[in-house]
Amino acid sequence: MQNKKSYRPNVAAIILSSKYPDKCEFFVAHRSDIKNAWQFPQGGIDKGETPYEALHRELLEEIGCNDVEVLGEFPEWITYDFPKVARGKVYPFDGQTQKYFLVRLKEDAVIDLQAYDIPEFEEYEFVAYEHLFKKVTYFKRRVYRRVIDYFIEEGLI
């Protein structure tokens, strides 16, 4: 008998700097709990919460700022499995099913990684597309490329 996999509903934010469209830079952050793991902000969707509401709550919790303009939403949910070494260590799930949003920081937005008691991230950078996939953790690269390429094809980036 095969066990059915369980996936955590989740939102993820591809954040463009406030300099966009003059300069296209992507926000990536280094997780405080996993060495060398750089990623986009993301987090679970609470019961009764819409993905859009979860996006704004998670941004506030993870980067201390939800002062963003939503530019687009990926039309599908993307499901991925955690690497075997990580399964069951953080969450009792096999992976996540995610709704991706493309957002742009507003001009006067201020990022504060220390906004909450237990920071999700310890540092962040804005990187160009050509450096992004060298920076982010290996198992998220395929998904990130798919979503960003969609937003490029749609003329949103």
Buried (B, 14 or more C-beta within 10 A) or exposed (E): EEEEEEBBBBBBBBBBBBEBEEEBBBBBBBBBEEEEBBBBBBBBBEEEBEBEEBBBBBBBBBBBBBBBBEBBBBEEBBBBBBEEEBBEEEBEBBBBBBBBBBBBBEEEBEBEBEBEEEBBBEEBEBBEBEEBBEBBBEBBBEBBBEBBEBBEEEEBB
